[in-house]
């Protein structure tokens, strides 16, 4: 990303410079776009590698990932419903604690769900 921004800045600065001939400016623009194209192709190759590696990791730990996601959703639901259920008896005081209850419920549920999913991914142990 830094290369792309540098290329754009360089192109902008080059366009502000006085130029004695139009052919030089035209060639300079082509060179700048060729440099930006090379940077873009390099970024695309790196992104493709990252996607492949990430896909392999998620494939190996799919139950851990899905268990964590499902645990977070269930924990957040339990936290929100508990805080909102206490709203009437506490006169609405617990409503302000709902976001915290959701975050804590999500965290606890995610850890528990991921632990259960990990056992499915690795039945014989680590």
N, C-alpha and C positions, 0 to 999 in steps of 0.2 A: 504494500500500500504506500509505503514511503517512496518507493521508486516512481510509482504512478504520479504522486503529488509533485515530486521533484521534476518529472518530465513535463507536467502541465505548467509548472512555474517557469521552467526553462523556456518552454514554447512561448509563454506570455512575455517573458523578458526579451526574447529574440524578436518578437513581433514589434516591440517598442523601439528597438535599435534602428538608427537611420541606415538605409540600405542604398548603395549606389546603383545596383542593377536588380531587376526583377527576377532574373534567372537564378541568382544566388539565393534569394528569399524562397523561391519555389523549391529549390533543392534542399534548403535548410528545413523547410516544413516537411518534406518527404523523409528526411533523415530523422526528424523528431517523431513522426508517426511510426516509422520503422522501429525506433527504439521503444516506443510505447507498446507496439505490437509484441515485441520480444518479451517485455515485462509481463504483459497480459498472458502470453503463452506459458511463461514460467510459473505464474500464479495458478493458472489452470492445471498444470501438471502437478503442482504441490497439493492443490485442493483434491485432485483425483486420488493421490496417494493417501491423503488424510481420510477420505471417505472410505477407501478400501480397508485401511487399518481399523478405523472406527467400526465399520461393519463387521469385521472379524471379531473384534472384542465384544460387541453387543451380541453377536451370534453365539459366542462361547458362554456368555453370562446372561442369556435372555430371561431365564426365570428369576434371577436376582434383580434385574432391571424392572421387569414387570411386577414382581412382588413388591418392590419399593414404591413403584408408582401407585399400585392398588392400595398398599398400606397407607400411603400418604393421603389418598382420597378418602379412605374410610376413617382414618384418624382425624382429618380435618372436619369431616362431617360430624363425627362424635363430639369433637371440641366445640364446634359451632352450636350444635343442638343442645349441648349441656349448658353453655353460657346463655343461650336464649331461653332455655327452659327455666333458668333461675331468674330471668328478668322480672317476672311477676312477683315472686316472693321477696325479691330484694328491692323492689320499687324501681327497676330499670338500671340499677347500679352496675349489674353484671354485663350490660350491653357494651359498655366501653371496653370490657376485657375480652370481647369476642375475637378480635384479630389475634390477640396473644394466644387464646385458647386454640384457635385454628392452627397457628404456627406450631405450637407445642404438640397438638394432636397429629399434625402432618409429620413432624420429626419423629415422634415415637412410633407412629404407624409405618413410616418408611423404614426405620431400622428393623422393626419386627418383620415386616413383609420381605425385606431384602434377606434377612437371616433365614427365613423359611425357603425363599427362592434359591438361596445359595446351597442349601441342603439338596435341593432337586438338581441343581447344576453339577454338584460334586458329591454324589452319594457315598463315595468311599473316603471322603475327607479331602483336605487341601492338597 
